[in-house]
Amino acid sequence: MRARLTRRHILAVGAMSLIYPAIGSAQAPERKKVTIAVGGKNLLYYLPLTIAEQQKLFEAEGLDVTIVDFAGGARALQAVIGGSADVVSGAFEHNINMQAKGQPMRAFVLQGRAPQIVLAVSTKTMPNYKTVADLKGKKIGVTAPGSSTNVLANFVLAKAGLKPSDVSFVGVGAAQGAVAALRAGQIDAISNLDPVITMLARSNDIQIISDTRDVAEADKIFGGPMPAATLYAPISFIDKNPNTVQALTNAIVRANKWIQQAGPSDIVKVVPESYLLGDRAVYIDAFLKARPALSPDGMFPEQGAATALRALQSIDDSMKTAKIDLKAVFTNDFVRRANAKYPKG
């Protein structure tokens, strides 16, 4: 009798497995190998991505991730559009722009809750700067044309009554090249991030105009919460690979929480030496300024998409008439599951 029950049990389990796939295997990533495109990997803006990579959190989730670095977020986005990368580590507002262009993207985990972008003028070429209007006819360095640094500069200019065509934008990257361009007088102002900004500020090469490293100031500038760095991908990729997206989200959420608990010395031990731009003290200062603007848990603020849309509409008239489904440009579903699985990181 016991043997027959055992056989029946085995047969029953076998039949159930045909109907319901094994729970463990259902959670396995559909794609182990994933390529992430990023514009300015060394920036503190993308620190969660670096921590996830350096702490092998992607590997812990069963992924083999390759991160490809570009000069700016716009070029990283082009890599995904062109098919050479799967996911973008980039600015949230690109998801709104892409929906307007009929190429729907969706952000699925937040890295930064404020843009961390700083607009500053050169004390060398603009020693008598007084107002944003003084930037008319000047050269402004951005990480890459069309990137979030360009968007913020346009936004600040618009509030002062200037159009993007009133200035010249120059792509200078997000590392030593940006520092060198400003110091050499090749640009009159710069819209960039840390550690570049902190390095220039410590040497008195710049006068800061607008600073969105401060969450309260960022909220004031944009009139609400402005989501910053995210992981986002074409909606078709997310729909086809939900377990892969969940694994990516888990790694970033764990990195977010690790950062909030880490000290400056922990950070400089983990990030690559090249990120420090030759000065650990500068990087530590930059980290301490940036940390409050980094997401503690990966969750998107519900009003963030509306804030980002308003910012885009203020600098792009075509966005004023575009029909945008704000609920489609982001999801917190993966993040909620990640936080439930890793409440302490």
N, C-alpha and C positions, 0 to 999 in steps of 0.2 A: 504493500500500500504506500509506504514511504517513498519507494522508488518511483511508483507511478505518479505520485504527487510531484516529485522532483522533476520528472520528465514533462509533466503538464506545465509546471512552473517555467521550465526552460522554454517550452513551446510558446507559452503565453508571452514571456519576455521577448522572444524572437519576433512574435507577431506585432507587439507594441512598438518594437524598434523600427519596424517598417513604416508604421504610422507616424511616430514621433522620433525624429533624429535624436541621438544621444546629446544630452545637455552640454557636455564638455566639448564635443566636436562642433556643436552649433555656434559656440563662442569663438572658435578659431578664426583668425583673419582670413578673408577670402583671398587676399593678396599679401604674401609675406614681404615682398619687395615693394617699397614705396619711395618715390622721388619727391622731395619737397624743394620748391624753389623759394628763395628768399632774397630780398634786396638789402644788403648791408648786415650780414650775419653777426658781425662784431658789435653791433649796437646793443645798448642796454634795452632798447625797445623790444628786441628779440631774445632777451636773456632766458626766458623759459624754454625756448627752443634749444639753446645751447646747453642748458642744464640737463634737459631731457636726453640730449645726445651724449654729453660727457659722463653723465651718471648711468648711462646704459638703460634708461627707462624705456626706450623704444624696444630694445632687445628683450627686456623683462616682459613686455606685452606680446612677444612673439613676432616682432617686426624686424626687417632688415631695411633700415632707412638710409637713403643717400640724400644729403643736403647739398644743393647746388646754389652758390652765391652769385648774385648779380649786383650791378651798381645801384639799383633802386627797385622799389616795389613794382613800378610799371613794367619793367623788364622781366621781373619774376612772373608777373601775371601773363605776359606774352609767352613765356615758356610753357605754361599750362595750356594756353589757347593753342599753341603750336604742337602740343602733344609730347614735348620732351620732358615734362614733369607732370605729376599727378595732383599735387596739392600745393597751395601757396601759403607761405607764412608771410602775411602782408596786412595792409591797412583795411579796416572794416568797410570803409566807404566804397572800395572797389566793387563790392557785391551789389551795391545800388547802381553804380554806373553800368555794370555788365548786364543787369536785368533790363535797364533802359535800352541797351544795344541788342537785346534779344538773345543773349548768351548767359542764361541764369546760373549764378553761383550762390553758394550758401556758406556762411561762416558757422563753424560748429564747436569752437572752443576759443575763449578769450585769453589773450596774454597780457593785454594792457587796458586799464580802465580810463586812461587819459593819454592823449597823443604823445606827450613827452617831447614834442617838437618846439624848438626855440628859434624865434626870428630875432636876429641881431644885426647891428651895423658895424662896419669896420671903423675903429678909432683912427686908423691911418688915412683912409680915403674920405671919411665923413666925420672929421673931428668937430664940426659945428652942427651936427644933427640935432634937430629939435622935434620934428613931428614926422609921421609916416609919409606925409605929402612930400617930404624931402627926397624920397626914394624915386620920384619920377625921373625917368631917363637913366636910372642906375642899373648896374648888373647885380643880380641876386643869385647866389650859388644855392642849388638844391641838389639832393642826392642824385636824382634823375628827373628830367622833364616828365610831368604827368604823375609823379609819385606823391605820396601824402605830404612830403615837405613842400612840394609845389602848391598843393591844395591849401595848406595852412597859410602860406605866403599870400596866395590870391585872396583868401578870406580876410586877412588883416588889411590888405590893400583896399579891398572892396568897402570895408567899413570906414576907410578914410577917403572914399570917393575916387579911388584909382582903379583903372582896368588892368588886366594882365598885360595888355599891349603897351601900357605906359612904362614898363620896365623890360629888361632883357634877362631871361632865365638861363643859367649856365649849369650844366650837370657837372658836379665836382666829386661825386661819390660820398662815402660815409666813413672815411678813414684819414690817413695822413695826407692824402691828396687834397681833401677839403681844407685842412689846416694850412697847407702850403699855398693853396690858391688865395686864401684870404690874406695871409701874411705877405704874399708877393704883390698884393694890390690888384690881382686879376679880377676880383669881385669886390663890390662895395658893401654888400650885405650877405648874410647867409641864413638859410633855413635848414637846420640840421638837428642832430640829436646827440646824446651822450654816448661815448666819452668825448667826442669832438668838441662840443660846446663848453664843457667844463675845462678842457685844456686851453681853449682860446680865452675863456673868461679869467682863468688864473694868471694868464700872461698879459691881461689887460688889452688884448687885441680887439675885443668887441664890447659894444654897449648893447645890452639886451632890451628889446622892444616888447616882445611877447613871449611868455614862458608857460607852456602847457605841461611842464613837469609837475606843477602844483595842481592837484585835482580840483581844488576850489576855484582857482583862476581859470582852469580849462572849462569848467562848468559855466563860469561867468562869461567867458569869451564866446562860447558856443550856445549859451542859453539852455544848457541841459547836459546830461551825461553823454560824452563823446567816446564811444568804443574805439580802441586803437588797434594794436596788433592782434591778429587772429590766425587760426588755421582755417582756410576756406578752400572749397573745391567746386567743380561743376556739380550741379544737383544730380546729374546722371551718374557720376562717380559715387556719390554718397548713397544713392538708391541701390546701386549694384553691389556696393561693398560696405554695408553697415557695420559689420564686425571689425573690419579694418579701420574704419573711421572711429569706432568705439575705442580700439586699441590706441590710436593716435591721441584721442581725447584723454584717455586714462594717463598716458605719459605726460602730457602737458599739465593736467591738473595736479599730478604728483610733483612736477617741477615747480608749479606756482606755489604750492604749499611749502616745498623745501626752501625756496627763496625767502619766504616770509619768516622762516625760523632760523635762517642762516645769518652768520655774522660776516662782516666785510672780509675777514681773513679766510673764511670758508669759500667765499666767492672767488677770490684771486687765486686760490689753490686749484679751483676746478676749471675756470675759463682758460683757453689757450693763451700763452704768453703774448702772442701778437695782438690780442685784443686790448692789452694794457697801454698800447701806444708808447711804450718805453717809460711809462711813469705810473707805478702802482698807486702812489698817493692820489694822483688825478683820478684814476679808475675808482678807487674807494670813495672819494668825494662824489663822483658821478653816480655810483651805485646808491649811496645814501640819499641823494636827491631823487633818484628814479624809483626807488622801491615803493614809496606810497602810491605811485601811479601804475604799478604792476598789479594785475588781478590776483586776489588772494585765493580764488576758487574756480576761475574759468567761466563764471556765469555772466551772461550778457544782461545789461540793464534793459528792462522792457521798453523804456523810452529812448534808448540809444539810437535805434534806426531812424526815428523821427528827427532827432538832433542832427544826425549825419546828413539826412536828406535836406534839411534846411540849409546846412552849410554848403552843400553842393549847389542848391538852387540860387544861393547868393552870388555864386561865381560863374554859373553856367545857365543861361537863359533857357536852353533846351530842356533842362531838368524841371523847369516850372510847369511844363505841359505834359511831361512824361507820366504815364500811368504806372505807378510803382506799388507793388504789393509788399509792404514793409515786413509782414509776417513771414514772407518767403525768403528773406535775405539772411536769416539766422535761425538757429534752433538751440535751445537749452537742453534738449532731450538727452543727448550723449553726455553732457556735463553733469546732469542730475544723477545719471547712473554711475559716472565716475566718482562723484562725491560720496555716493552711497557705498561704493566698494572701498574707497580709500578716504575715510573721514579724517584721518590724521596725516594723509600724504604718503 
